[in-house]
């Protein structure tokens, strides 16, 4: 099995510019606007889901926080206080059918 190096951001932009006939700045602008759109849709006021057509589905998963609590440390078997953990938002990416079919 050969290990291919991943493309850098500049290489991706250059190849997309070459294949589409757009300038590198135009391709960069499209990618920036796509990112801004994803940020808006995945943000606190957005629906929490964003689909890049033919590519990937991004979804926000809310993990609830936990209050501070006393418990047994699994390593030392001693009782200790575990700190509180705030709620968090995590983005999960799921490939769409077309990408899944590439690996099948």
N, C-alpha and C positions, 0 to 999 in steps of 0.2 A: 504494500500500500504506500503510495507516494503522499508526502505531505506538501500540499500546495499552500503557499503563503496567501494570507487574505489581502484583499485590495485595500489600499489606503483611501482616505476620503478624496484626496486629489485625483487618484487613479479612477475612482468611481465617477467623479464629476467629468473628468476628461473623456472617459469612454461613453458616458451618456451624451455628452456634447457631440462627440464624433458620430454616434449612431443616429441622433435625432436631427443633426444639422443646426442645433442651437449653439449659441456661444456659451463659454464656461460660466460667465456671470449670470446668464439667463438660467442655466441649469441650477446654479447655486441659489438663485432667487426662488426658483420653484421648490427646491428642497427646504429652504427657510420658511416659505409660506406653508408648506405641508406640515412642518414642525409646529408652527404657530397655530394652525388649525387643530392639530392633535392636542396641543396644550389647552386650547379653549374647550374642546369637547371633553377632555379627560379631567379638567379642573373641577373645583368645588361646585361651581354653578352649572357645569355642563351635564350631559346625560351619563357620563362615566363610561362611554363606549365609543370607539372610533374604528372604522374599517377603512383600510387603504385598499381600494378595489383591486382584485386579482392578486393580492399579496398577503396581508396579515390583518387580523382583528385584534385590537387592543382593548382591554377591559380593566377597569379599576376595581380592585378588591379591597374592601374596608376590613381591617383587622381591629377588633375591639381592644381597648386598653384594659389593664389589670391593676387593681389597687395594690398597695404595699401589703404583704402578708408574711406570716411566720410559717416556716416549713422546715423540713429536714433536707440538709444539703446532701445530694446523692453521692458526692465524692468523699466527704469527711464523716458523714452520718451524724453530724452535729446539727442542733437546731439553730437556725439563723433567720434573719429578716431579709426577704427578697424585696428589692426596690420596686416601686410602681413603674408600670410601662404605659406610655401614652398610646392612644389609638393611632393607627397609621394607615396610609393609603399606598397600596402596591399596584403596579401596572403589570398585567399579565398579557403576554402576546401568544396568539394562537394562529398557526398558519391556515390559510384558506385551502379549499379542496385542491386547487391547481398546484400549490406547492407540496401538499401531502402526496399527490400523485407522482411527483418527481422522485420521491424516495422509495416508492413501491416497486 
